[in-house]
Every structure is written in C-alpha cells, then in structure tokens.
C-alpha cells in the first residue's frame, strides 16, 4: 500500500503538513521502511492526536495546510465521517492533498474504538467534493487473509525485497476482490 501511495506523490512532501493521529504509520510502519525521505526536513508538521483533536472538528483556520495525512485513522472515528472529510477539505489550501490509508477486510482493532470499513468506492464518494482523485486503490489477496487468520502477528513481519522469497511473494500479490487495506489521495 505505502509503495503505491508514495509512487503517486512528489516526494518529499513540502509545506505545511497536518498529521491526523496516524502520521507515524505513514512515515514508516513496522513492516515497511520507505527507502526515501517522505517528508521534507523543511516541512512544518502539525500533529493532531485524538482525543485532544477531533477530526470531525479540526481547530485550524481554513486553507492552512498543503497536505493532510490521515493514515489508519478514519476507521476509528466516532461521529460523522463525511464531516471529518469535509473538515480536511476545509483546512487544505487550494491544490492541497488529502492522503488517507485505512482498513477494509481487517480484524477488529481498538484505538480506542473500531467503527468503520471503507471500500475504494466509499473513499471516492467521501472525497467527491475534491477537484481530483490522484490515486485510489486497495491491496490484499485471499492468501494473505488466510495467513493473517493463522498467524496474527504476520502483520509485523519484515518483508524482504528479494523477489524469490515467500513473504515477498504474498506481500506483493494483489487481488482487488480481497482488499485488506484501501487508500485515496485527493486534491482540493
């Protein structure tokens, strides 16, 4: 998922960046360490963490940010999802980008509550007021679901870049009928 997202962006990200709770996963997850710098050293990062900041009512002025990243967050929103996306749109500058990564077919996980699941169609619908969908996709396959069912800690495995490795094979196999994760990049 992150490789596809990063390949759709001009990196490193510049300007004023709002990280809504999940920025730590975006910059480097347990099983994917990006080979490049994702965010410019000159970027100004504002971290908005729940419960101090609610995505449904962001305490920032209109047109404040060049990028809003909400990675592994929207499935936990207890409230109006459309309002949360509208708030992201409001605080983005013209031509600013919203980057959302979320789960689809995924075990329940608490943080503090697990409320929603989003298909690519749902993400596109939620971002319908944006001027452009830069990228919207999903990743998963039926084998990875079976593997995660059998080995719950499989999500934490390091995935080697070697092509002829079993873990690499299953991690790079994608069947859009069995999405584990979904994402969208939308431009205001």
URRA-V219649 format. One record per pair of residues at least 24 apart in sequence whose C-alpha atoms are under 10 Angstrom apart, sorted by the first residue. I is the first residue (numbers start at 1). GAP is how many residues later the second one is. D is the distance in whole Angstrom. If there is no record, write none. Layout:
{{I | GAP | D} {I | GAP | D}}
This chain:
{{1 | 31 | 10} {1 | 100 | 8} {1 | 101 | 10} {1 | 136 | 8} {1 | 137 | 7} {1 | 138 | 6} {1 | 139 | 9} {1 | 170 | 10} {1 | 171 | 9} {1 | 179 | 10} {1 | 180 | 7} {1 | 181 | 8} {1 | 182 | 8} {2 | 24 | 7} {2 | 25 | 9} {2 | 26 | 9} {2 | 27 | 9} {2 | 30 | 8} {2 | 31 | 9} {2 | 32 | 8} {2 | 99 | 9} {2 | 137 | 10} {2 | 181 | 9} {3 | 29 | 9} {3 | 30 | 10} {3 | 31 | 8} {3 | 32 | 10} {4 | 131 | 9} {4 | 132 | 10} {4 | 133 | 8} {4 | 134 | 9} {4 | 135 | 9} {4 | 179 | 9} {5 | 94 | 8} {5 | 95 | 10} {5 | 96 | 9} {5 | 129 | 10} {5 | 130 | 8} {5 | 131 | 9} {5 | 132 | 9} {5 | 178 | 8} {5 | 179 | 8} {5 | 180 | 8} {6 | 28 | 9} {6 | 30 | 9} {6 | 32 | 8} {7 | 128 | 10} {8 | 126 | 7} {8 | 127 | 7} {8 | 128 | 10} {8 | 177 | 8} {9 | 29 | 9} {9 | 88 | 10} {9 | 90 | 10} {9 | 125 | 9} {9 | 126 | 9} {9 | 176 | 9} {10 | 28 | 9} {11 | 25 | 8} {11 | 26 | 7} {11 | 27 | 6} {11 | 28 | 7} {11 | 29 | 8} {12 | 24 | 8} {12 | 25 | 6} {12 | 26 | 5} {12 | 27 | 5} {12 | 28 | 5} {12 | 29 | 9} {12 | 30 | 10} {12 | 31 | 9} {13 | 24 | 9} {13 | 25 | 6} {13 | 26 | 5} {13 | 27 | 6} {13 | 28 | 9} {13 | 29 | 9} {13 | 30 | 7} {13 | 53 | 9} {13 | 54 | 8} {14 | 24 | 9} {14 | 25 | 7} {14 | 26 | 6} {14 | 27 | 8} {14 | 28 | 7} {14 | 29 | 5} {14 | 30 | 8} {14 | 31 | 10} {14 | 52 | 8} {14 | 53 | 8} {15 | 24 | 9} {15 | 25 | 8} {15 | 26 | 10} {15 | 27 | 7} {15 | 28 | 5} {15 | 29 | 6} {15 | 30 | 8} {15 | 50 | 8} {15 | 51 | 6} {15 | 52 | 8} {15 | 81 | 10} {16 | 26 | 9} {16 | 27 | 6} {16 | 28 | 5} {16 | 29 | 6} {16 | 30 | 8} {16 | 48 | 7} {16 | 49 | 5} {16 | 50 | 5} {16 | 51 | 7} {16 | 52 | 9} {16 | 76 | 9} {16 | 77 | 9} {16 | 80 | 10} {17 | 26 | 7} {17 | 27 | 6} {17 | 28 | 5} {17 | 29 | 6} {17 | 30 | 8} {17 | 47 | 9} {17 | 48 | 6} {17 | 49 | 6} {17 | 50 | 5} {17 | 51 | 6} {17 | 52 | 8} {17 | 75 | 9} {17 | 79 | 10} {17 | 80 | 10} {17 | 81 | 10} {18 | 26 | 9} {18 | 27 | 6} {18 | 28 | 5} {18 | 29 | 6} {18 | 30 | 7} {18 | 42 | 10} {18 | 46 | 9} {18 | 47 | 6} {18 | 48 | 8} {18 | 49 | 6} {18 | 50 | 5} {18 | 51 | 6} {18 | 52 | 9} {18 | 70 | 9} {18 | 73 | 9} {18 | 74 | 9} {18 | 80 | 10} {19 | 26 | 7} {19 | 27 | 6} {19 | 28 | 5} {19 | 29 | 6} {19 | 30 | 8} {19 | 48 | 8} {19 | 49 | 6} {19 | 50 | 5} {19 | 51 | 6} {19 | 52 | 8} {19 | 80 | 10} {20 | 26 | 9} {20 | 27 | 6} {20 | 28 | 5} {20 | 29 | 6} {20 | 30 | 8} {20 | 33 | 8} {20 | 34 | 9} {20 | 35 | 7} {20 | 38 | 10} {20 | 48 | 7} {20 | 49 | 6} {20 | 50 | 5} {20 | 51 | 7} {20 | 52 | 9} {20 | 53 | 7} {20 | 54 | 9} {20 | 68 | 10} {20 | 80 | 10} {21 | 26 | 7} {21 | 27 | 6} {21 | 28 | 4} {21 | 29 | 6} {21 | 30 | 9} {21 | 32 | 9} {21 | 33 | 10} {21 | 34 | 9} {21 | 48 | 9} {21 | 49 | 7} {21 | 50 | 8} {21 | 51 | 8} {21 | 52 | 7} {21 | 53 | 10} {22 | 25 | 9} {22 | 26 | 9} {22 | 27 | 8} {22 | 28 | 10} {22 | 47 | 8} {22 | 48 | 6} {22 | 49 | 5} {22 | 50 | 6} {22 | 51 | 6} {22 | 52 | 10} {22 | 78 | 10} {22 | 79 | 9} {23 | 24 | 8} {23 | 25 | 9} {23 | 26 | 10} {23 | 45 | 10} {23 | 46 | 7} {23 | 47 | 7} {23 | 48 | 6} {23 | 49 | 9} {23 | 50 | 9} {24 | 47 | 9} {24 | 48 | 10} {25 | 45 | 10} {25 | 46 | 7} {25 | 47 | 8} {25 | 76 | 10} {26 | 43 | 8} {26 | 44 | 9} {26 | 45 | 6} {26 | 46 | 9} {26 | 73 | 10} {26 | 74 | 10} {26 | 75 | 8} {27 | 44 | 10} {29 | 127 | 9} {29 | 129 | 10} {30 | 125 | 8} {30 | 126 | 6} {30 | 127 | 8} {30 | 128 | 7} {30 | 129 | 10} {31 | 123 | 9} {31 | 124 | 7} {31 | 125 | 6} {31 | 126 | 6} {31 | 127 | 5} {31 | 128 | 6} {31 | 129 | 9} {32 | 124 | 9} {32 | 125 | 9} {32 | 126 | 7} {32 | 127 | 7} {32 | 128 | 9} {33 | 125 | 9} {33 | 126 | 10} {50 | 26 | 10} {50 | 27 | 10} {50 | 61 | 10} {50 | 62 | 9} {51 | 61 | 9} {54 | 24 | 9} {54 | 25 | 10} {54 | 30 | 8} {55 | 24 | 9} {55 | 25 | 10} {55 | 26 | 9} {55 | 28 | 8} {55 | 29 | 5} {55 | 30 | 8} {55 | 31 | 10} {55 | 32 | 7} {55 | 33 | 8} {56 | 24 | 7} {56 | 25 | 7} {56 | 26 | 8} {56 | 27 | 5} {56 | 28 | 4} {56 | 29 | 8} {56 | 30 | 8} {56 | 31 | 6} {56 | 32 | 9} {57 | 26 | 8} {57 | 27 | 7} {57 | 29 | 9} {57 | 30 | 7} {57 | 31 | 9} {58 | 26 | 8} {58 | 29 | 6} {58 | 30 | 8} {58 | 32 | 9} {58 | 33 | 8} {59 | 28 | 9} {59 | 32 | 9} {60 | 27 | 9} {60 | 28 | 10} {60 | 30 | 9} {60 | 31 | 7} {60 | 32 | 10} {61 | 29 | 8} {61 | 30 | 6} {61 | 31 | 9} {62 | 25 | 9} {62 | 26 | 9} {62 | 27 | 9} {62 | 28 | 5} {62 | 29 | 4} {62 | 30 | 7} {62 | 31 | 8} {63 | 25 | 10} {63 | 26 | 9} {63 | 27 | 6} {63 | 28 | 5} {63 | 29 | 5} {63 | 30 | 4} {63 | 31 | 7} {63 | 33 | 9} {64 | 26 | 9} {64 | 27 | 5} {64 | 28 | 6} {64 | 29 | 6} {64 | 30 | 10} {64 | 32 | 9} {65 | 24 | 10} {65 | 25 | 9} {65 | 26 | 6} {65 | 27 | 5} {65 | 28 | 6} {65 | 29 | 9} {65 | 31 | 7} {65 | 32 | 9} {65 | 33 | 10} {66 | 25 | 9} {66 | 26 | 6} {66 | 27 | 6} {66 | 28 | 8} {66 | 29 | 8} {66 | 30 | 5} {66 | 31 | 6} {66 | 32 | 9} {66 | 121 | 10} {66 | 122 | 10} {67 | 24 | 9} {67 | 25 | 7} {67 | 26 | 8} {67 | 28 | 9} {67 | 29 | 6} {67 | 30 | 5} {67 | 31 | 6} {67 | 32 | 8} {67 | 119 | 10} {67 | 120 | 9} {67 | 121 | 10} {68 | 24 | 7} {68 | 28 | 8} {68 | 29 | 6} {68 | 30 | 5} {68 | 31 | 6} {68 | 32 | 8} {68 | 117 | 10} {68 | 118 | 10} {69 | 28 | 8} {69 | 29 | 6} {69 | 30 | 5} {69 | 31 | 6} {69 | 32 | 8} {69 | 116 | 9} {70 | 28 | 8} {70 | 29 | 6} {70 | 30 | 5} {70 | 31 | 7} {70 | 32 | 8} {70 | 113 | 10} {71 | 28 | 7} {71 | 29 | 5} {71 | 30 | 4} {71 | 31 | 6} {71 | 32 | 10} {71 | 112 | 9} {72 | 28 | 8} {72 | 29 | 6} {72 | 30 | 5} {72 | 31 | 7} {72 | 39 | 10} {72 | 109 | 9} {72 | 110 | 10} {72 | 111 | 10} {73 | 27 | 8} {73 | 28 | 8} {73 | 29 | 7} {73 | 30 | 9} {73 | 38 | 9} {73 | 41 | 10} {74 | 26 | 8} {74 | 27 | 8} {74 | 28 | 7} {74 | 29 | 9} {74 | 40 | 9} {74 | 41 | 9} {74 | 42 | 8} {74 | 43 | 9} {74 | 44 | 9} {75 | 26 | 10} {75 | 27 | 7} {75 | 28 | 7} {75 | 29 | 9} {75 | 34 | 10} {75 | 35 | 10} {75 | 36 | 9} {75 | 38 | 8} {75 | 39 | 6} {75 | 40 | 6} {75 | 41 | 5} {75 | 42 | 6} {75 | 43 | 8} {76 | 26 | 10} {76 | 33 | 9} {76 | 34 | 8} {76 | 35 | 7} {76 | 36 | 7} {76 | 37 | 5} {76 | 38 | 5} {76 | 39 | 5} {76 | 40 | 7} {76 | 41 | 9} {77 | 34 | 10} {77 | 35 | 9} {77 | 36 | 8} {77 | 37 | 8} {77 | 38 | 7} {77 | 39 | 8} {78 | 34 | 10} {78 | 35 | 8} {78 | 36 | 9} {78 | 37 | 7} {78 | 38 | 9} {79 | 36 | 9} {81 | 35 | 9} {81 | 45 | 8} {82 | 43 | 9} {82 | 44 | 6} {82 | 45 | 9} {83 | 43 | 9} {84 | 42 | 10} {85 | 38 | 10} {85 | 41 | 7} {85 | 42 | 7} {85 | 43 | 10} {85 | 44 | 9} {85 | 45 | 10} {86 | 40 | 9} {86 | 41 | 8} {86 | 43 | 8} {86 | 44 | 10} {88 | 39 | 10} {88 | 100 | 10} {89 | 38 | 9} {89 | 40 | 8} {89 | 41 | 7} {89 | 97 | 9} {89 | 98 | 9} {89 | 99 | 7} {90 | 98 | 9} {92 | 95 | 9} {92 | 96 | 7} {93 | 94 | 10} {93 | 95 | 7} {94 | 37 | 10} {94 | 93 | 8} {94 | 94 | 6} {95 | 35 | 9} {95 | 36 | 8} {95 | 37 | 9} {95 | 91 | 9} {95 | 92 | 6} {95 | 93 | 5} {96 | 34 | 10} {96 | 90 | 8} {96 | 91 | 6} {96 | 92 | 5} {97 | 33 | 9} {97 | 35 | 9} {97 | 36 | 10} {97 | 37 | 9} {97 | 88 | 7} {97 | 89 | 6} {97 | 90 | 4} {97 | 91 | 6} {98 | 29 | 9} {98 | 32 | 9} {98 | 35 | 10} {98 | 36 | 10} {98 | 86 | 8} {98 | 87 | 6} {98 | 88 | 5} {98 | 89 | 6} {98 | 90 | 8} {99 | 35 | 10} {99 | 36 | 9} {99 | 37 | 10} {99 | 84 | 8} {99 | 85 | 6} {99 | 86 | 5} {99 | 87 | 7} {99 | 88 | 9} {100 | 36 | 9} {100 | 82 | 8} {100 | 83 | 5} {100 | 84 | 5} {100 | 85 | 7} {100 | 86 | 9} {101 | 35 | 10} {101 | 36 | 10} {101 | 37 | 9} {101 | 80 | 7} {101 | 81 | 6} {101 | 82 | 4} {101 | 83 | 7} {101 | 84 | 9} {102 | 36 | 9} {102 | 78 | 9} {102 | 79 | 6} {102 | 80 | 5} {102 | 81 | 6} {102 | 82 | 9} {103 | 35 | 9} {103 | 36 | 10} {103 | 76 | 8} {103 | 77 | 6} {103 | 78 | 4} {103 | 79 | 6} {103 | 80 | 8} {104 | 34 | 9} {104 | 35 | 9} {104 | 36 | 9} {104 | 74 | 9} {104 | 75 | 6} {104 | 76 | 5} {104 | 77 | 5} {104 | 78 | 6} {104 | 79 | 10} {105 | 35 | 9} {105 | 40 | 8} {105 | 73 | 7} {105 | 74 | 6} {105 | 75 | 5} {105 | 76 | 7} {105 | 77 | 9} {106 | 39 | 8} {106 | 42 | 9} {106 | 43 | 10} {106 | 73 | 9} {106 | 74 | 6} {106 | 75 | 8} {107 | 38 | 10} {107 | 41 | 9} {107 | 42 | 9} {107 | 45 | 9} {107 | 73 | 10} {117 | 64 | 9} {117 | 65 | 9} {118 | 63 | 9} {118 | 64 | 7} {118 | 65 | 9} {119 | 60 | 8} {119 | 61 | 10} {119 | 62 | 9} {119 | 63 | 6} {119 | 64 | 9} {120 | 56 | 10} {120 | 59 | 9} {120 | 61 | 9} {120 | 62 | 6} {120 | 63 | 7} {120 | 64 | 8} {121 | 61 | 10} {122 | 60 | 10} {123 | 59 | 8} {123 | 60 | 7} {123 | 61 | 7} {123 | 62 | 10} {123 | 63 | 10} {124 | 59 | 10} {124 | 60 | 7} {124 | 61 | 9} {124 | 62 | 9} {127 | 57 | 9} {127 | 58 | 9} {127 | 59 | 7} {127 | 60 | 9} {127 | 61 | 9} {128 | 58 | 9} {129 | 57 | 9} {129 | 58 | 10} {129 | 59 | 8} {130 | 56 | 6} {130 | 57 | 6} {130 | 58 | 5} {131 | 55 | 8} {131 | 56 | 6} {131 | 57 | 5} {132 | 53 | 9} {132 | 54 | 6} {132 | 55 | 5} {132 | 56 | 7} {133 | 51 | 7} {133 | 52 | 6} {133 | 53 | 4} {133 | 54 | 6} {133 | 55 | 9} {134 | 50 | 8} {134 | 51 | 5} {134 | 52 | 5} {134 | 53 | 7} {135 | 48 | 8} {135 | 49 | 6} {135 | 50 | 5} {135 | 51 | 7} {135 | 52 | 10} {136 | 46 | 8} {136 | 47 | 6} {136 | 48 | 4} {136 | 49 | 6} {136 | 50 | 8} {137 | 39 | 8} {137 | 42 | 9} {137 | 44 | 9} {137 | 45 | 6} {137 | 46 | 6} {137 | 47 | 7} {137 | 48 | 9} {138 | 36 | 8} {138 | 37 | 9} {138 | 38 | 6} {138 | 39 | 9} {138 | 40 | 9} {138 | 41 | 6} {138 | 42 | 7} {138 | 43 | 6} {138 | 44 | 4} {138 | 45 | 6} {138 | 46 | 9} {139 | 32 | 9} {139 | 33 | 9} {139 | 34 | 8} {139 | 35 | 6} {139 | 36 | 7} {139 | 37 | 7} {139 | 38 | 9} {139 | 39 | 8} {139 | 40 | 5} {139 | 41 | 6} {139 | 42 | 5} {139 | 43 | 7} {139 | 44 | 9} {140 | 30 | 9} {140 | 31 | 8} {140 | 32 | 9} {140 | 33 | 7} {140 | 34 | 5} {140 | 35 | 6} {140 | 36 | 7} {140 | 37 | 8} {140 | 38 | 5} {140 | 39 | 4} {140 | 40 | 5} {140 | 41 | 7} {140 | 42 | 9} {141 | 29 | 8} {141 | 30 | 9} {141 | 31 | 9} {141 | 32 | 7} {141 | 33 | 5} {141 | 34 | 5} {141 | 35 | 7} {141 | 36 | 7} {141 | 37 | 5} {141 | 38 | 6} {141 | 39 | 7} {142 | 28 | 10} {142 | 31 | 10} {142 | 32 | 9} {142 | 33 | 8} {142 | 34 | 10} {142 | 35 | 8} {142 | 36 | 6} {142 | 37 | 9} {142 | 38 | 9} {143 | 27 | 7} {143 | 28 | 10} {143 | 30 | 9} {143 | 31 | 10} {143 | 32 | 10} {143 | 35 | 9} {144 | 26 | 6} {144 | 27 | 8} {144 | 29 | 9} {144 | 30 | 9} {144 | 34 | 9} {144 | 35 | 10} {144 | 36 | 8} {145 | 33 | 8} {145 | 34 | 9} {145 | 35 | 8}}
